[in-house]
Amino acid sequence: MKTTVEISDSLLKQVRSLATQENTTVRALVEEGLRRLTSERQRSKPFKLRKVSVRGKGLQLGMTGASWQQIRDTAYEGRGA
């Protein structure tokens, strides 16, 4: 696909020089740069935890102020754990 991109003269001069040094084309360098940028931006998206909830009315009676160990023991009570 063809497209037109305006690039500053100084940057284009640097890219042409680099392309000559690396025995490649300006097009190849532009494509490589865009691939790297796209890949980097896709990886750097922050993790976002989706909202998940269950129906209920909060903690069971008697569990307010309980330690995690007490809550766990109550949850597994009678299950052989």
Rosetta blueprint (number, residue, H / E / L):
1 M L
2 K L
3 T L
4 T L
5 V L
6 E L
7 I L
8 S L
9 D H
10 S H
11 L H
12 L H
13 K H
14 Q H
15 V H
16 R H
17 S H
18 L H
19 A H
20 T H
21 Q H
22 E L
23 N L
24 T L
25 T L
26 V H
27 R H
28 A H
29 L H
30 V H
31 E H
32 E H
33 G H
34 L H
35 R H
36 R H
37 L H
38 T H
39 S H
40 E H
41 R H
42 Q H
43 R H
44 S L
45 K L
46 P L
47 F L
48 K L
49 L L
50 R L
51 K L
52 V L
53 S L
54 V L
55 R L
56 G L
57 K L
58 G L
59 L L
60 Q L
61 L L
62 G L
63 M L
64 T L
65 G L
66 A L
67 S L
68 W H
69 Q H
70 Q H
71 I H
72 R H
73 D H
74 T H
75 A H
76 Y H
77 E L
78 G L
79 R L
80 G L
81 A L
